[in-house]
């Protein structure tokens, strides 16, 4: 349902949140991943003409060229959802880890917020993990200090649950299906879902084509699901996420462009990382930083030449990013066709590949 207000005529088309609305039947929201990651469907779109063709994700091999570089986000989702009790009362509470501030202190989302004020304490599972609310921070989140013996990640792995997106209505049987096969560095509260389509075998085939792969890390926060609540997208405050670009990946991207190859980002998180790390000349610099980059139509891409991505929520910052790359009208038209063709949407859904295609092949 479209919840935004009637847009003001003073806000130009493409800068209004309502300009990114589309009708999506509830039954097209994928609730479970496919058994074979690479068998999801693939919509291929020419970013210049909007022309589309349909296939399966394995057909990505037909659209990658020798000399291209595929950039993947190797962040790993942590079981960040903790269900426990308030110490002293036994009332049920939920704490969702968002960002590690220091060794044992995390910024968290807590429920019920009104009851968990500074000084409140919580206990989880068998009591091997306890927590104290330290303070309320911007946006109503809490700084929480955790108390435990041993290694925090091991305690969390035992007691925590995967923080699935709000549109997923049940728990996963296999946690590993909400991780990419190349996930390495723990820290995300959500998966970089475009990468869920790759298998180790498919990545080997990609490399055999003469396409090099490079890895960046961006720890995905739950802000990626935060709705845009303003009419004018320029007034939206973007969430901040930590990223790292290794020296070898920066070198790969820069060499690829110098040799005339394309830099293909797997997912909007990889896109936001390389665009944040690039200077105005398109040179990517290695290093770590926080980014709150907000990409919407009018943005000039400095580094990315192609994007592999899933289908995103209406009126979200992610569909705005895709529209900045391929044109709002092209994207919305492609989404309408995806709905007609009964594609699966969102995190466990199907994928798009968007790039400059002089001629899109017909996939048999």
Steps between C-alpha positions, in 0.01 A plus 500: 500500500628845408534688828664820378309824485396662172828641365552871484517637144807699611702179526626391155402162357754238604569675830163406650475185707164418338674489160650163603177325592382188320227246570632168628273203574581357842543149362802609292706573814731199521489338845763231447817467292506258208673166555752586226626855548590551134163382361318822585372706209698784345362809332768665284450870424684743275544814710492721189192369322312321777480187280464183706533128452435207732701197604644325803780626720753260346455697177707775662795321337372618161515865599839518672805566284869413532668796668198587715533516880226365725492674840337312789423595861649235732326615817350228719165527676514445874210337694422844637147444634497417871182394679513513877345621824526815701692430816276515806164496318534215249330711232588399145738731314681509167837656426631535146872571459566777250859619540790419730614822666779349711595154623185408700277799417261497204247741357174304500135516414294389802141397563302607693687830488292673767596241759872474416643823633856559625574267790262225388656156482423191293593134502508260204475123463667311781630820658838482329425837341377807685457860395463847649345798323751787523333789317248604238655629177371673188199334342401326824766228475688393814861451593515159666787341693511120488640277775620146422781254542709382208466629143204723422457368144473143630240599759308693236512209258340280766232742623431735211267474202544631147345848467290430193330791318156599628325359192630146572231341715675194643838374619749342263568129541860552384674819615756460226243584233505862622876517436690530175734209426793745527393668828811556712497799736228505769310819565180528294144514626375413150639305207628654175230303323605540135793275584274218622460383139865399459631151568871413525468315168344799325773730632760257364329518160499880519876501561555248222348755260784739579293706745690587817327517837574751774359534850396797708335499841198709597320402817132533411284669762125477549478854369489336159135411581414841646213656303537842344251710696548833324341614175821655361771230487769766549369547854555132590776431753700200384630242748875456551688176439867398536694382198847382403666487159818288498800619302474208256136580423569869444786404268278252313228761441747763382684254271171378355397849399844584363480188279149584377317238705180541698458507877189296585372539856312214662236678704425854607738462797797435271387795290479732800844384614690558177320828433589617852864402453540664158625853441353737241726350232360153568818376667417264788710537815558220749403548863221489756241763586134559578269588214153651489503543122149541360474423129189613314433639150736780416796320655807462274650152528876515531593133498217252441428385145253220572280381786368162607216559743176357637157663471446761770219641712279777359610851601827369649845656475610185315255540210612864487863386462407262218300780336802730520697244302242392242235772494184511710261438212704205371519347846132536581406358160730203562347449846151503348609231256658300783166510683315386187753219451461395865860558606581445868577823687733623778770318697431139394367600161630522144766728355571769240816572304520860383777627274567660162405237242538591134278205424331274753508135399185295515556244774369161397 
